[in-house]
Amino acid sequence: MAEIKKTPQERHIGRMALYNRTIIQAISDKLDISNGEALQKFYNSELYIQYSDEDTKVWHFSCKALADMLAYELRHGKLVIPSEV
């Protein structure tokens, strides 16, 4: 049986689907809100737009870092993506 090759975009979507649950929990914990509220805030954020774009590489940040970035975005009205050290 031949192995089915996935495109980079398909692999990215798969990573996102697995990772999103953990991100939502981290956001929920950080903001002290329900998972449903965390999901809504994440999906309606600039962070999510950047996270969804594989080229930005925002998806490689830890769940805690993503939760911190969203908290900052919600508090200050702008997204700041930390630079790598």
N, C-alpha and C positions, 0 to 999 in steps of 0.2 A: 504494500500500500504506500503510495507516494505521500510524502510529508507536505502538508499545506503550508505554504509560506505566507506570513502575514506582512503587510506593509508596515512601515514605521508608524504611520497614523493609526492603524489597527492595534498595534502593540501599545501605543500611547493611550488609546481609549480604554483598553483592557486594564492598564495600570491605574488609570483614573477611577474606574469603577470599583476596583478593590480598595483603593486608598481613600476614597471619599468618605466611607463610613467612619474611618478612624479620624479623619480631619473634622468631620461634623462633631464627633464626641469631644475632640480637643477644643473646638470653638465653644461648644456647649459648656464645658468645664471652665474655660477662660472667662466667658461672659456671664456665667451663672444663669443660663437660659435653657429652655427645653431643646431637645434635638431637632424638633420641628422648626422652632424659631431659628436655631443655628443654621439649619439647611436653607431656610428662606433668606437669611442674611448673606450666606455664602453665595448662593446662586444669583443674588441680585447685586453682587459687588463687582467692582473693577478687578479685585483680586481674582475672582472666578474667571473673568474674561481672560486675564493674563495666564492663569493656571491652565485654562483649556487650550491655549495656544502652545503647541509643543516647542515652537521656536524660541519662546521666551525662557524656557528651562525653569520656570517658577515651580513646576511640579516636583522638582528635585529637593525642595526645602522640606524640612521635617514638619510633622503635623503641628508641633508646638510653635515653630517659626511661622507657619501659615496662620495659626490662630492669633499670634501676636500681630502679624501684618494686618489681619482683618480688624482686630480691635483698634489698631492705630487708624486704619482707614475710616472706621465708623466714628471714632472720636474726633478726627481732624478733617474729615471730608476729602482726603487724598490718600492714594496708595504710595507707599514708599517700599521699594524692593531693596533689601540690603545687598551690598556688593560682597562678593566672595573675598575672603581674606587669604 
